[in-house]
Amino acid sequence: MELAAGGRVAWGALALAAPGLNLKLAGMSGRDAPELRYLIRVFGSRAIALGLGYLASDPAARQRWRKLCLMVDACDTAAGIAHLVRGDVPRASAAGLTAITGAYTALDILALRPTPPETAQ
C-alpha cells in the first residue's frame, strides 16, 4: 500500500505541476481547456492528500485511510465505466483511466481484507 500511496502523490504532483501533460498522457490533449486543467489540478490535490494522509498515519489510522481511498477509487471507477458506456470520452482514454482507478480499487479491497490471526507455536 505504501507504493500505491506514493503513486498517488507522484500522479497528484504531476497533475498540479503539469495538467497539460496529464491530458496528453490520458490521450485527451485535443480536449485541452482551462476548465479541464483546473479540474485536473483539483484531482491532483486530492490524490496528494490521500497518499500523504496514508503515508503519514499510524497503523490504526491507515485502516481509515484505506476505506477513504476505496470510496474515492470506487467512485472514480464507476464514473469511468459510465463514460465508457455513454461513449462521451475517447474510448481509449476512458478505458485507460478506468483501468488505473480499477486497479487502485482492487488494491484497496485487498488491503482491507482481514488478516488471519497469527498462530502460537
N, CA and C of each residue as an Amber inpcrd file, in Angstrom:
protein
   363
   0.8160000  -1.1950000   0.0000000   0.0000000   0.0000000   0.0000000
   0.8650000   1.2660000   0.0000000   2.0650000   1.1740000   0.5560000
   2.9440000   2.3360000   0.5500000   3.2960000   2.7330000  -0.8880000
   3.5120000   1.7450000  -1.7400000   3.8340000   2.0300000  -3.1410000
   2.6530000   2.7040000  -3.8310000   1.4440000   2.2140000  -3.5830000
   0.2450000   2.8210000  -4.1710000   0.0770000   4.2580000  -3.6690000
   0.3240000   4.4800000  -2.3820000   0.2170000   5.8290000  -1.8260000
   1.2630000   6.7510000  -2.4610000   2.4570000   6.2350000  -2.6460000
   3.4870000   7.0160000  -3.3280000   3.0940000   7.3380000  -4.7570000
   2.4460000   6.3890000  -5.4200000   1.9460000   6.6280000  -6.7680000
   0.9090000   7.7350000  -6.7980000   0.0460000   7.7580000  -5.7940000
  -0.9540000   8.8300000  -5.7030000  -0.2630000  10.1880000  -5.5830000
   0.7490000  10.2570000  -4.7170000   1.4570000  11.5210000  -4.5080000
   2.1460000  11.9560000  -5.8050000   2.8220000  11.0350000  -6.4660000
   3.5290000  11.3780000  -7.7040000   2.5540000  11.8280000  -8.7890000
   1.4800000  11.0650000  -8.9720000   0.4970000  11.4080000 -10.0050000
  -0.1650000  12.7470000  -9.6730000  -0.4850000  12.9500000  -8.4030000
  -1.0920000  14.2090000  -7.9900000  -0.1610000  15.3920000  -8.1990000
   1.1140000  15.2180000  -7.8760000   2.0830000  16.3000000  -8.0760000
   2.2080000  16.6290000  -9.5590000   2.2130000  15.6090000 -10.3960000
   2.2640000  15.8400000 -11.8420000   1.0190000  16.5820000 -12.3060000
  -0.1360000  16.2280000 -11.7650000  -1.3850000  16.9050000 -12.1410000
  -1.3510000  18.3800000 -11.7570000  -0.7940000  18.6760000 -10.5790000
  -0.6940000  20.0720000 -10.1580000   0.3110000  20.8460000 -10.9990000
   1.4590000  20.2450000 -11.2340000   2.5430000  20.9400000 -11.9230000
   2.3610000  21.0140000 -13.4320000   1.7840000  19.9770000 -14.0140000
   1.6980000  19.9040000 -15.4740000   0.3780000  19.2780000 -15.9130000
  -0.7360000  19.9900000 -15.7310000  -2.0170000  19.3970000 -16.1170000
  -2.1030000  19.0810000 -17.6080000  -1.4230000  19.8550000 -18.4270000
  -1.4140000  19.5740000 -19.8630000  -0.7530000  18.2450000 -20.1770000
   0.2920000  17.9050000 -19.4260000   0.9550000  16.6180000 -19.6130000
   0.0180000  15.4830000 -19.1950000  -0.7480000  15.6870000 -18.1300000
  -1.7410000  14.6870000 -17.7240000  -2.7360000  14.4490000 -18.8450000
  -3.1910000  15.5190000 -19.4830000  -4.1170000  15.3720000 -20.6080000
  -3.4770000  14.5620000 -21.7310000  -2.2330000  14.8830000 -22.0220000
  -1.5200000  14.1720000 -23.0890000  -1.3650000  12.6940000 -22.7470000
  -0.9510000  12.3930000 -21.5190000  -0.7690000  11.0020000 -21.1000000
  -2.0830000  10.2270000 -21.1170000  -3.1890000  10.9360000 -20.8780000
  -4.5070000  10.2990000 -20.9010000  -5.0790000  10.2220000 -22.3080000
  -4.3530000  10.7550000 -23.2800000  -4.8310000  10.7160000 -24.6670000
  -5.9210000  11.7240000 -24.9590000  -5.9660000  12.8030000 -24.1790000
  -7.0210000  13.7960000 -24.3650000  -6.4730000  15.1950000 -24.6200000
  -5.2840000  15.2980000 -25.2010000  -4.6920000  16.6140000 -25.4220000
  -5.5330000  17.4580000 -26.3720000  -6.3330000  16.8240000 -27.2190000
  -7.2040000  17.5580000 -28.1340000  -8.3670000  18.2260000 -27.4320000
  -8.6000000  17.8990000 -26.1860000  -9.7060000  18.4830000 -25.4140000
  -9.2040000  19.5090000 -24.3980000  -7.9720000  19.9380000 -24.5230000
  -7.3740000  20.8570000 -23.5510000  -8.1820000  22.1540000 -23.4690000
  -8.4900000  22.5400000 -22.2510000  -9.2010000  23.7870000 -21.9870000
  -8.8620000  24.2080000 -20.5590000  -8.9170000  25.5160000 -20.2640000
  -8.5760000  25.9770000 -18.9080000  -9.4010000  25.2950000 -17.8170000
 -10.6920000  25.0710000 -18.0630000 -11.5130000  24.4400000 -17.0300000
 -11.1120000  22.9880000 -16.7980000 -10.6460000  22.3220000 -17.8360000
 -10.1890000  20.9430000 -17.6680000  -8.8680000  20.9130000 -16.9000000
  -7.9830000  21.8470000 -17.1870000  -6.7290000  21.9400000 -16.4270000
  -7.0130000  22.2050000 -14.9470000  -8.0130000  23.0540000 -14.6830000
  -8.3990000  23.3220000 -13.2990000  -8.8700000  22.0390000 -12.6190000
  -9.7360000  21.2830000 -13.2640000 -10.2390000  20.0420000 -12.6730000
  -9.1220000  19.0260000 -12.4610000  -8.1470000  18.9970000 -13.3600000
  -7.0160000  18.0880000 -13.1830000  -6.2160000  18.4910000 -11.9510000
  -6.0700000  19.7850000 -11.7390000  -5.3560000  20.2430000 -10.5330000
  -6.1370000  19.9010000  -9.2710000  -7.4700000  19.9930000  -9.3270000
  -8.2900000  19.5860000  -8.1860000  -8.0430000  18.1070000  -7.8850000
  -8.0470000  17.3010000  -8.9350000  -7.7390000  15.8740000  -8.7780000
  -6.3640000  15.7040000  -8.1500000  -5.3900000  16.4910000  -8.6080000
  -4.0290000  16.3670000  -8.0940000  -3.9420000  16.6260000  -6.6030000
  -4.6270000  17.6640000  -6.1530000  -4.6350000  17.9680000  -4.7130000
  -5.2400000  16.8160000  -3.9250000  -6.3290000  16.2540000  -4.4330000
  -6.9950000  15.1340000  -3.7590000  -6.0760000  13.9230000  -3.7050000
  -5.4000000  13.6260000  -4.8050000  -4.5090000  12.4620000  -4.8530000
  -3.3530000  12.6220000  -3.8720000  -2.7880000  13.8150000  -3.8090000
  -1.6950000  14.0640000  -2.8670000  -2.1910000  13.8990000  -1.4330000
  -3.3610000  14.4600000  -1.1260000  -3.9030000  14.3550000   0.2340000
  -4.1370000  12.9010000   0.6200000  -4.6910000  12.0970000  -0.2730000
  -4.9260000  10.6860000   0.0330000  -3.6050000   9.9490000   0.2570000
  -2.6460000  10.1810000  -0.6170000  -1.3650000   9.4890000  -0.4990000
  -0.5870000   9.8910000   0.7450000  -0.4660000  11.1990000   0.9760000
   0.2810000  11.6620000   2.1530000  -0.4490000  11.3370000   3.4490000
  -1.7800000  11.4150000   3.4180000  -2.5530000  11.0570000   4.6060000
  -2.2820000   9.6300000   5.0180000  -2.2520000   8.7370000   4.0380000
  -1.9690000   7.3350000   4.3340000  -0.5360000   7.1680000   4.8500000
   0.4140000   7.7350000   4.1350000   1.8250000   7.5530000   4.4890000
   2.1810000   8.1490000   5.8520000   1.5180000   9.2340000   6.2350000
   1.8390000   9.9140000   7.4870000   1.0790000   9.3460000   8.6830000
   0.2230000   8.3690000   8.4540000  -0.6260000   7.8390000   9.5230000
   0.0110000   6.6760000  10.2560000  -0.4440000   6.5000000  11.5040000
  -0.0380000   5.3290000  12.2740000  -0.8580000   4.1310000  11.7760000
  -0.4790000   2.9160000  12.1460000  -1.1750000   1.7260000  11.6310000
  -2.6870000   1.7270000  11.8480000  -3.1690000   2.2140000  12.9780000
  -4.6130000   2.2300000  13.2240000  -5.3210000   3.1980000  12.2790000
  -4.7340000   4.3580000  12.0700000  -5.3470000   5.3550000  11.1860000
  -5.2710000   4.9280000   9.7240000  -4.2800000   4.1500000   9.3750000
  -4.1630000   3.7000000   7.9880000  -5.3790000   2.8930000   7.5460000
  -5.9910000   2.1810000   8.4610000  -7.1990000   1.4270000   8.1250000
  -8.3010000   2.3880000   7.6670000  -8.4420000   3.5240000   8.3300000
  -9.4370000   4.5210000   7.9190000  -9.0690000   5.1090000   6.5660000
  -7.7870000   5.3770000   6.3550000  -7.3510000   5.9180000   5.0680000
  -7.6210000   4.9190000   3.9480000  -7.4330000   3.6280000   4.2130000
  -7.7280000   2.6140000   3.1920000  -9.2030000   2.6660000   2.7930000
 -10.0690000   2.8500000   3.7720000 -11.5080000   2.9380000   3.4860000
 -11.8250000   4.1860000   2.6750000 -11.2020000   5.3080000   3.0410000
 -11.4000000   6.5350000   2.2610000 -10.9050000   6.3690000   0.8340000
  -9.7410000   5.7650000   0.6830000  -9.1960000   5.5370000  -0.6540000
 -10.1170000   4.6320000  -1.4650000 -10.6490000   3.5960000  -0.8270000
 -11.5750000   2.7040000  -1.5220000 -12.7990000   3.4710000  -2.0080000
 -13.3560000   4.3220000  -1.1700000 -14.5330000   5.0880000  -1.5800000
 -14.2180000   5.9670000  -2.7900000 -13.1060000   6.6860000  -2.7420000
 -12.7270000   7.5770000  -3.8390000 -12.4450000   6.7660000  -5.1090000
 -11.6650000   5.7060000  -4.9830000 -11.2970000   4.9170000  -6.1560000
 -12.5000000   4.2120000  -6.7750000 -13.4140000   3.7110000  -5.9370000
 -14.6160000   3.0620000  -6.4680000 -15.4990000   4.0750000  -7.1920000
 -15.6280000   5.2740000  -6.6370000 -16.4070000   6.3190000  -7.3190000
 -15.7620000   6.7110000  -8.6440000 -14.4410000   6.8620000  -8.6530000
 -13.7320000   7.1920000  -9.8940000 -13.9140000   6.0930000 -10.9340000
 -13.8430000   4.8520000 -10.4990000 -14.0060000   3.7230000 -11.4180000
 -15.4250000   3.6790000 -11.9620000 -16.4120000   3.8850000 -11.1070000
 -17.8060000   3.9100000 -11.5580000 -18.0360000   5.0330000 -12.5690000
 -17.4360000   6.1920000 -12.3240000 -17.5590000   7.3030000 -13.2720000
 -16.9200000   6.9440000 -14.6060000 -15.7660000   6.2960000 -14.5450000
 -15.1040000   5.8770000 -15.7780000 -15.9450000   4.8890000 -16.5720000
 -16.5420000   3.9410000 -15.8700000 -17.4050000   2.9580000 -16.5430000
 -18.5950000   3.6680000 -17.1820000 -19.1760000   4.6390000 -16.4740000
 -20.3050000   5.3890000 -17.0280000 -19.9010000   6.1110000 -18.3100000
 -18.7200000   6.7020000 -18.3300000 -18.2550000   7.3850000 -19.5370000
 -17.9860000   6.3840000 -20.6660000 -17.4830000   5.2210000 -20.3220000
 -17.2880000   4.1820000 -21.3410000 -18.6220000   3.7750000 -21.9600000
 -19.6260000   3.5920000 -21.1270000 -20.9520000   3.1890000 -21.6140000
 -21.5610000   4.2950000 -22.4680000 -21.4730000   5.5410000 -22.0000000
 -22.0420000   6.6600000 -22.7650000 -21.2560000   6.9600000 -24.0280000
 -19.9690000   6.6810000 -24.0080000 -19.1300000   6.9550000 -25.1720000
 -18.8550000   8.4310000 -25.3950000 -18.8960000   9.2350000 -24.3260000
 -18.6990000  10.6770000 -24.4680000 -17.2600000  11.1280000 -24.2260000
 -16.3930000  10.1870000 -23.9220000 -14.9620000  10.4330000 -23.7600000
 -14.2690000   9.4590000 -24.7070000 -13.1550000   9.8810000 -25.3330000
 -12.4690000   8.9200000 -26.2140000 -12.2940000   7.5700000 -25.5090000
 -12.6970000   6.5300000 -26.1840000 -12.7570000   5.1890000 -25.5900000
 -11.4200000   4.7520000 -24.9790000 -10.3410000   4.9470000 -25.6990000
  -9.0320000   4.5210000 -25.1900000  -8.6720000   5.2870000 -23.9160000
  -8.9830000   6.5810000 -23.8810000  -8.6940000   7.3890000 -22.6910000
  -9.5210000   6.9160000 -21.5070000 -10.8190000   6.7600000 -21.7310000
 -11.6980000   6.3280000 -20.6420000 -11.3080000   4.9350000 -20.1570000
 -10.9860000   4.0440000 -21.0770000 -10.6110000   2.6780000 -20.6900000
  -9.3060000   2.6790000 -19.8960000  -8.3340000   3.4550000 -20.3240000
  -7.0510000   3.5050000 -19.6240000  -7.1690000   4.0580000 -18.2190000
  -7.8810000   5.1660000 -18.0900000  -8.0500000   5.7680000 -16.7660000
  -8.9050000   4.8880000 -15.8600000  -9.9230000   4.2520000 -16.4290000
 -10.7670000   3.3540000 -15.6360000  -9.9620000   2.1390000 -15.1840000
  -9.0640000   1.6690000 -16.0280000  -8.2070000   0.5460000 -15.6290000
  -7.2990000   0.9370000 -14.4600000  -6.7840000   2.1520000 -14.4890000
  -5.9170000   2.6160000 -13.3980000  -6.7100000   2.7250000 -12.1010000
  -7.8620000   3.3980000 -12.1540000  -8.6460000   3.5480000 -10.9280000
  -9.2210000   2.2050000 -10.4860000  -9.5100000   1.3380000 -11.4300000
  -9.9830000  -0.0060000 -11.0780000  -8.9020000  -0.8050000 -10.3650000
  -7.6600000  -0.6490000 -10.8150000  -6.5480000  -1.3410000 -10.1520000
  -6.3720000  -0.8200000  -8.7290000  -6.4790000   0.5010000  -8.5440000
  -6.4020000   1.0570000  -7.1940000  -7.5570000   0.5380000  -6.3390000
  -8.7550000   0.4300000  -6.9210000  -9.9040000  -0.1010000  -6.1820000
  -9.6280000  -1.5320000  -5.7300000  -9.0900000  -2.3380000  -6.6260000
  -8.7790000  -3.7330000  -6.2810000  -7.7370000  -3.7930000  -5.1600000
  -6.7070000  -2.9480000  -5.2520000  -5.6930000  -2.9060000  -4.1860000
  -6.3160000  -2.5060000  -2.8510000  -7.2160000  -1.5270000  -2.8980000
  -7.8840000  -1.0870000  -1.6660000  -8.6740000  -2.2290000  -1.0410000
  -9.3940000  -2.9720000  -1.8670000 -10.1960000  -4.0970000  -1.3700000
  -9.2840000  -5.1530000  -0.7490000  -8.2030000  -5.4640000  -1.4360000
  -7.2620000  -6.4550000  -0.9000000  -6.6530000  -5.9930000   0.4200000
  -6.3440000  -4.7100000   0.5120000  -5.7290000  -4.1810000   1.7350000
  -6.6960000  -4.1860000   2.9070000  -7.9830000  -4.1710000   2.6240000
  -8.9800000  -4.1520000   3.7020000  -9.3980000  -5.5460000   4.1630000
  -8.9010000  -6.5740000   3.4830000  -9.2450000  -7.9340000   3.9260000
  -8.6910000  -8.1620000   5.3230000  -9.4480000  -8.8670000   6.1430000
  -8.9150000  -9.1550000   7.4830000  -7.7030000 -10.0630000   7.3790000
  -6.7410000  -9.8100000   8.2160000  -5.5540000 -10.6660000   8.2270000
  -5.8130000 -11.8130000   9.2060000  -5.4030000 -13.0010000   8.8090000
  -5.6250000 -14.1270000   9.7160000  -4.7910000 -13.9510000  10.9700000
  -5.3180000 -14.3850000  12.1070000  -4.5270000 -14.2590000  13.3560000
  -3.2970000 -15.1650000  13.2910000  -2.2510000 -14.6750000  13.9110000
  -1.0280000 -15.4680000  13.9540000  -1.2550000 -16.6570000  14.8940000
  -0.7230000 -17.7630000  14.4940000  -0.8650000 -18.9610000  15.3470000
   0.3070000 -19.0300000  16.3070000   0.0080000 -19.3630000  17.5260000
   1.0630000 -19.5070000  18.5470000   1.7740000 -20.8430000  18.3410000
   3.0480000 -20.8100000  18.5220000   3.8150000 -22.0480000  18.3170000
   4.3980000 -22.5260000  19.5930000
